[in-house]
């Protein structure tokens, strides 16, 4: 894109055309950078959720007694707060 703008300005020998094409190129670069910023802002929620999940995993302490094999799922399920069960109902 930059080469096309430079070539058009050089071939026309008109400083106004060159300035206008330079402005268009600068505005296009700004738009691309702005789009990258918006994309990064959309990912911040994923990063925060991952950090919160990691903090919860680090803070988790195993129960004192190991649950029986048959009741293992129920024991683990009971430790998860209702808001974190992902819509699973008992």
PyMOL commands that set and color helices and strands:
alter all, ss='L'
color gray80, all
select helices_A, chain A and resi 2-12+15-59+72-79+82-84
alter helices_A, ss='H'
color red, helices_A
deselect
rebuild
show_as cartoon
